[in-house]
Amino acid sequence: MSDTEITFSSGDVTLHGSVRVPVSIRGAVPGVLLLAGSGPTDRNGDSALLPGSIGTLRHLADVLEKRGFASLRYDKLGSGVTGLGPYDVEDVADLGFSTFIDAASAALDFLGSQRGVDADRLYVVGHSEGALIALSLAQDNPRIRGIGLLEPLAVRLLDLLTAQIDAQLDAVVIAQKLPVQIADELRLALTGAVESLRADGTLSDNLPEPLRNAGLVPANAKALAEEDALDPRMLAAQIDGDLPVLSSASTKDIQIRIEDVDALDDALVHTRLTKLRMTHTNHVLKDIGTQQSTGADYVADLPFSEEFTAGFEAWLKSL
């Protein structure tokens, strides 16, 4: 399996990535754009915030090549070889979430222009936050012939962030590691931060440290507000009814709730929807068996989930 190193441009940014085109198939093949999840996640699905290899997007590229699909994956802004591109750290506050959507659109154009890729058969597969970008790209876009939403962000970003922080606070209070009063103060501060982001796209610079550690800092305010304004269910409801869509969710995913993905599926019921539900798969699509996911299993030396891979391959075969 051989990747070709490539670069393409989006605005002022030169993005670095990998294209893979099956060489064993004669004629042009369909192409799939692979989109990574949140944070400094690179073309392979590895995160600068976690030591070790995750490899989710690299695994998807392997499966796609095996099934006769070309693929493009890339280091988004803030990750891998792309890094911050022409920007300084201080410039990050001026960049919104649209920066990442624009880059994905440019990547799709680049993929369609590659030798051996059928520009009339392009698909987008997004993991986690990447699924939100896939939904955004698919709005009235005849170039896109299908989308995969893998462990997708299925509710507005700040609603998910609030639910996650609430659950964490509940856990530490129950474990008697945090007084109820402090937890309530953090919840109140979180509510105020969400209201501020939704009202005018700003954040106070003196939020409590646990909220700042969760990314609620002024430098992220513009991107958070822009991403939160994108409601996945509203975007899903506007997708073309003839579009093949795959959604996956697992009971072992500690970042995405199955009930949220079920509600997203309700908004996709008018499409050619395939639902993939799993019981041994963590958020990054690795098989953790009957164990509970802790996040540490993301970088553990575990096989990728066969229940996911088999379902993904079946969907590809149906396209």
DOMILUM-281947 format. One line per field, with one value per residue (C-alpha): residue in one letter; x, y, z; residue number from 1. Coordinates in Angstrom, 2 decimals, decimal comma. Example, Ala and Ser with C-alpha at 12.3 -4.5 7.8 and 13.67 -1.06 7.14 Angstrom:
BEGIN
aa = c(A; S)
u = c(12,30; 13,67)
v = c(-4,50; -1,06)
w = c(7,80; 7,14)
i = c(1; 2)
This chain:
BEGIN
aa = c(M; S; D; T; E; I; T; F; S; S; G; D; V; T; L; H; G; S; V; R; V; P; V; S; I; R; G; A; V; P; G; V; L; L; L; A; G; S; G; P; T; D; R; N; G; D; S; A; L; L; P; G; S; I; G; T; L; R; H; L; A; D; V; L; E; K; R; G; F; A; S; L; R; Y; D; K; L; G; S; G; V; T; G; L; G; P; Y; D; V; E; D; V; A; D; L; G; F; S; T; F; I; D; A; A; S; A; A; L; D; F; L; G; S; Q; R; G; V; D; A; D; R; L; Y; V; V; G; H; S; E; G; A; L; I; A; L; S; L; A; Q; D; N; P; R; I; R; G; I; G; L; L; E; P; L; A; V; R; L; L; D; L; L; T; A; Q; I; D; A; Q; L; D; A; V; V; I; A; Q; K; L; P; V; Q; I; A; D; E; L; R; L; A; L; T; G; A; V; E; S; L; R; A; D; G; T; L; S; D; N; L; P; E; P; L; R; N; A; G; L; V; P; A; N; A; K; A; L; A; E; E; D; A; L; D; P; R; M; L; A; A; Q; I; D; G; D; L; P; V; L; S; S; A; S; T; K; D; I; Q; I; R; I; E; D; V; D; A; L; D; D; A; L; V; H; T; R; L; T; K; L; R; M; T; H; T; N; H; V; L; K; D; I; G; T; Q; Q; S; T; G; A; D; Y; V; A; D; L; P; F; S; E; E; F; T; A; G; F; E; A; W; L; K; S; L)
u = c(0,00; 1,68; 0,83; 1,80; 2,72; 0,85; 0,14; -2,83; -3,84; -6,79; -6,60; -3,17; -2,55; -0,60; -1,92; 0,11; -1,47; -1,44; -3,25; -3,65; -4,95; -5,31; -2,90; -4,39; -7,59; -7,77; -9,58; -10,67; -11,85; -14,12; -12,41; -13,04; -12,05; -11,23; -11,78; -10,26; -11,87; -11,34; -8,13; -4,63; -5,46; -3,36; -3,90; -3,57; -5,94; -3,09; -3,33; -0,55; -2,34; -1,96; 1,34; 1,40; -0,37; -4,13; -4,23; -7,97; -7,78; -4,86; -6,97; -9,83; -7,43; -6,29; -9,87; -10,74; -7,75; -8,66; -12,17; -11,02; -11,41; -8,84; -8,49; -7,12; -6,33; -4,44; -2,88; -5,42; -4,35; -2,70; -1,55; 1,21; 3,42; 0,88; 1,26; 0,01; 1,02; 1,58; 0,02; 1,48; -0,11; -1,57; -3,37; -5,38; -8,10; -8,92; -9,58; -13,09; -14,43; -15,07; -11,30; -11,58; -14,64; -12,89; -9,84; -12,01; -13,70; -10,30; -9,21; -12,26; -11,41; -7,84; -8,93; -11,23; -8,35; -6,05; -5,10; -6,94; -9,77; -13,28; -14,33; -17,97; -17,77; -16,53; -17,46; -16,71; -16,15; -15,76; -14,84; -16,27; -16,05; -15,08; -18,63; -19,96; -17,70; -18,92; -22,52; -21,59; -19,87; -22,83; -25,29; -26,53; -23,23; -23,74; -20,05; -20,59; -22,18; -22,33; -21,14; -19,95; -20,59; -18,38; -18,97; -20,31; -20,77; -24,55; -25,67; -24,56; -21,01; -21,73; -24,61; -22,24; -19,52; -22,03; -23,24; -19,66; -18,63; -21,84; -21,10; -17,51; -18,68; -21,27; -18,55; -16,11; -18,87; -20,06; -16,45; -16,25; -13,32; -15,12; -17,60; -21,10; -20,84; -17,74; -19,36; -22,44; -20,22; -18,52; -21,90; -23,05; -19,85; -20,27; -23,83; -22,62; -19,82; -22,24; -24,66; -21,82; -20,57; -24,06; -24,88; -21,78; -19,07; -16,91; -15,47; -14,22; -10,51; -11,08; -13,23; -12,40; -9,35; -11,27; -13,31; -10,21; -8,61; -11,65; -10,82; -13,10; -10,54; -10,81; -8,42; -10,94; -14,07; -14,60; -14,10; -16,32; -19,12; -19,00; -18,96; -21,77; -23,90; -23,89; -26,66; -25,93; -29,60; -30,61; -27,82; -28,86; -32,47; -31,28; -29,23; -30,38; -32,77; -30,98; -27,64; -26,19; -25,30; -23,57; -23,81; -21,91; -22,14; -21,03; -22,14; -18,45; -17,94; -17,34; -17,46; -20,58; -23,95; -25,90; -29,18; -27,77; -26,75; -30,20; -31,73; -29,36; -30,50; -34,10; -33,13; -31,53; -34,46; -35,24; -31,79; -30,41; -29,32; -27,33; -27,09; -24,14; -24,45; -21,61; -20,91; -17,13; -15,81; -14,33; -14,45; -11,40; -12,79; -10,58; -11,90; -11,90; -14,02; -16,09; -13,90; -14,98; -13,22; -11,13; -9,46; -6,15; -7,32; -7,17; -3,39; -3,24; -1,93; -5,38; -6,81; -9,31; -12,87; -14,01; -17,64; -16,89; -14,68; -17,18; -20,02; -17,96; -16,93; -20,55; -21,56; -18,76; -19,90; -23,40; -22,25)
v = c(0,00; 3,15; 6,76; 9,69; 12,79; 15,84; 19,46; 21,64; 25,17; 26,64; 30,40; 31,23; 27,72; 24,95; 21,64; 18,45; 15,08; 11,65; 10,35; 6,65; 5,27; 1,49; 0,45; -3,00; -1,64; -0,50; 2,75; 5,52; 4,59; 6,42; 8,71; 9,25; 12,31; 11,35; 13,98; 13,79; 14,57; 17,54; 18,98; 18,67; 15,41; 14,60; 12,69; 9,32; 10,14; 10,64; 13,46; 15,70; 15,61; 11,84; 9,92; 6,95; 5,94; 5,92; 5,43; 5,64; 7,44; 5,32; 2,23; 3,70; 4,34; 0,70; -0,57; 1,77; 0,67; -2,97; -2,25; -0,33; 3,26; 6,04; 8,26; 11,59; 12,36; 15,40; 17,17; 19,85; 23,26; 22,88; 19,30; 17,25; 18,72; 21,46; 22,90; 26,46; 27,27; 31,02; 31,88; 32,65; 31,30; 34,78; 34,63; 31,54; 33,61; 35,17; 31,80; 30,40; 26,92; 27,91; 27,65; 23,87; 23,58; 25,60; 23,33; 20,22; 21,69; 22,42; 18,87; 17,47; 19,52; 18,27; 14,64; 14,95; 16,28; 13,33; 10,94; 7,66; 9,18; 9,43; 13,03; 12,01; 9,50; 11,39; 10,55; 12,15; 10,15; 12,12; 10,84; 12,58; 16,34; 15,48; 14,18; 17,69; 18,98; 16,18; 17,25; 20,86; 19,95; 17,86; 20,76; 21,11; 19,70; 17,46; 16,48; 14,37; 10,98; 9,76; 10,50; 8,44; 9,77; 7,74; 8,25; 11,65; 14,88; 14,56; 17,57; 21,17; 21,38; 23,35; 21,05; 18,07; 19,89; 20,77; 17,16; 15,87; 18,35; 17,69; 13,96; 14,53; 16,75; 14,16; 11,50; 13,47; 14,57; 10,98; 9,93; 12,71; 14,30; 17,62; 19,43; 19,85; 23,63; 23,84; 21,62; 23,87; 26,95; 25,32; 24,46; 28,05; 29,37; 26,91; 28,06; 31,65; 30,75; 28,99; 31,93; 34,35; 32,28; 32,00; 35,67; 37,38; 34,77; 35,82; 34,20; 35,68; 35,24; 34,49; 31,36; 28,69; 26,61; 23,34; 25,13; 26,71; 23,26; 22,07; 24,62; 27,45; 30,21; 33,47; 32,17; 29,43; 31,58; 32,31; 28,70; 27,38; 29,81; 29,08; 25,33; 25,47; 27,42; 24,34; 22,04; 18,54; 17,59; 20,65; 19,98; 16,32; 17,27; 19,26; 16,47; 15,25; 12,34; 10,14; 10,35; 7,14; 7,83; 5,64; 6,43; 4,47; 4,51; 2,21; 1,55; 1,74; 5,25; 7,61; 10,76; 10,27; 9,13; 6,56; 8,35; 11,48; 9,53; 7,92; 11,40; 12,39; 9,30; 10,45; 13,60; 11,43; 9,06; 10,54; 9,52; 6,10; 5,60; 2,66; 2,44; 0,66; -0,01; -1,66; -3,07; -3,61; -0,51; 2,60; 6,15; 5,69; 2,43; 0,01; -3,24; -3,12; -6,22; -6,18; -3,64; -0,07; 2,66; 5,10; 7,06; 5,34; 2,58; 5,05; 4,65; 1,06; -1,65; -2,96; -4,23; -2,13; -3,25; -6,03; -5,14; -1,66; -2,78; -5,39; -2,86; -0,21; -2,64; -3,70; -0,06; 0,54; -2,48; -1,03; 2,26)
w = c(0,00; -1,22; -0,41; -2,61; -0,65; -1,92; -1,10; -1,95; -1,03; 0,80; 1,16; 2,54; 3,86; 2,16; 3,44; 3,35; 2,80; 1,22; -1,85; -2,46; -5,75; -6,28; -9,01; -9,57; -11,13; -14,74; -15,42; -13,11; -9,59; -7,14; -4,64; -0,93; 1,07; 4,67; 7,37; 10,84; 14,17; 16,47; 17,83; 16,34; 14,54; 11,50; 8,26; 10,00; 12,84; 15,33; 17,84; 19,10; 22,47; 22,86; 22,85; 20,52; 17,34; 16,79; 13,02; 12,38; 9,02; 7,87; 8,55; 6,53; 3,63; 3,82; 3,66; 0,81; -1,27; -0,69; -1,98; -5,06; -3,86; -4,02; -0,96; 0,18; 3,80; 5,03; 8,00; 8,78; 10,02; 13,42; 12,88; 11,30; 8,60; 7,85; 11,34; 11,67; 8,10; 7,67; 11,02; 14,42; 17,58; 18,19; 14,83; 15,77; 17,45; 14,08; 12,44; 12,49; 11,88; 8,28; 7,78; 8,18; 5,94; 3,22; 3,46; 3,10; 0,02; -1,53; -0,71; -2,49; -5,58; -5,46; -5,12; -8,12; -10,23; -9,57; -12,32; -11,94; -9,87; -11,31; -10,58; -11,00; -8,13; -5,09; -1,49; 1,87; 5,06; 8,28; 11,73; 14,81; 14,15; 10,58; 10,10; 10,74; 7,98; 5,70; 6,32; 5,58; 2,32; 1,19; 1,22; -2,39; -3,67; -6,72; -6,70; -3,58; -4,26; -0,65; 2,88; 5,82; 9,33; 11,66; 15,39; 14,37; 16,25; 16,25; 18,31; 18,47; 19,77; 22,93; 23,83; 23,61; 25,55; 28,28; 28,53; 28,74; 31,45; 33,41; 33,35; 34,50; 37,36; 38,40; 38,50; 40,66; 43,04; 43,47; 44,10; 46,72; 44,91; 44,48; 46,75; 45,36; 45,78; 43,58; 40,94; 40,91; 40,51; 37,52; 35,96; 36,40; 34,80; 31,94; 31,32; 31,18; 28,76; 26,41; 26,53; 25,74; 22,81; 21,35; 21,91; 20,53; 19,99; 22,93; 26,04; 29,28; 29,93; 33,62; 33,46; 36,06; 35,19; 34,52; 31,84; 30,31; 30,23; 28,27; 25,55; 26,67; 26,13; 24,13; 21,45; 20,58; 20,84; 17,16; 16,07; 18,88; 18,07; 14,34; 14,86; 17,42; 14,94; 12,69; 13,89; 12,53; 12,50; 10,51; 8,03; 7,81; 7,06; 4,05; 2,47; -0,94; -0,50; -3,03; -1,23; 0,27; 3,93; 6,50; 10,21; 12,85; 16,62; 19,42; 22,97; 23,95; 22,58; 25,52; 23,39; 21,27; 22,66; 20,64; 21,36; 19,74; 16,63; 16,58; 16,51; 13,71; 11,81; 12,23; 10,34; 7,63; 7,20; 3,77; 2,45; 1,48; 5,07; 6,41; 10,20; 11,77; 15,49; 17,41; 20,87; 21,04; 19,29; 20,88; 19,52; 17,28; 15,84; 17,76; 19,23; 23,04; 23,55; 26,71; 28,51; 29,10; 27,15; 29,19; 26,41; 27,08; 24,74; 21,83; 21,58; 22,84; 20,51; 19,66; 16,37; 14,53; 15,01; 12,74; 13,40; 12,06; 9,17; 7,96; 8,09; 6,33; 3,59; 3,08; 2,66; 0,15; -1,82; -2,04; -3,59)
i = c(1; 2; 3; 4; 5; 6; 7; 8; 9; 10; 11; 12; 13; 14; 15; 16; 17; 18; 19; 20; 21; 22; 23; 24; 25; 26; 27; 28; 29; 30; 31; 32; 33; 34; 35; 36; 37; 38; 39; 40; 41; 42; 43; 44; 45; 46; 47; 48; 49; 50; 51; 52; 53; 54; 55; 56; 57; 58; 59; 60; 61; 62; 63; 64; 65; 66; 67; 68; 69; 70; 71; 72; 73; 74; 75; 76; 77; 78; 79; 80; 81; 82; 83; 84; 85; 86; 87; 88; 89; 90; 91; 92; 93; 94; 95; 96; 97; 98; 99; 100; 101; 102; 103; 104; 105; 106; 107; 108; 109; 110; 111; 112; 113; 114; 115; 116; 117; 118; 119; 120; 121; 122; 123; 124; 125; 126; 127; 128; 129; 130; 131; 132; 133; 134; 135; 136; 137; 138; 139; 140; 141; 142; 143; 144; 145; 146; 147; 148; 149; 150; 151; 152; 153; 154; 155; 156; 157; 158; 159; 160; 161; 162; 163; 164; 165; 166; 167; 168; 169; 170; 171; 172; 173; 174; 175; 176; 177; 178; 179; 180; 181; 182; 183; 184; 185; 186; 187; 188; 189; 190; 191; 192; 193; 194; 195; 196; 197; 198; 199; 200; 201; 202; 203; 204; 205; 206; 207; 208; 209; 210; 211; 212; 213; 214; 215; 216; 217; 218; 219; 220; 221; 222; 223; 224; 225; 226; 227; 228; 229; 230; 231; 232; 233; 234; 235; 236; 237; 238; 239; 240; 241; 242; 243; 244; 245; 246; 247; 248; 249; 250; 251; 252; 253; 254; 255; 256; 257; 258; 259; 260; 261; 262; 263; 264; 265; 266; 267; 268; 269; 270; 271; 272; 273; 274; 275; 276; 277; 278; 279; 280; 281; 282; 283; 284; 285; 286; 287; 288; 289; 290; 291; 292; 293; 294; 295; 296; 297; 298; 299; 300; 301; 302; 303; 304; 305; 306; 307; 308; 309; 310; 311; 312; 313; 314; 315; 316; 317; 318; 319)
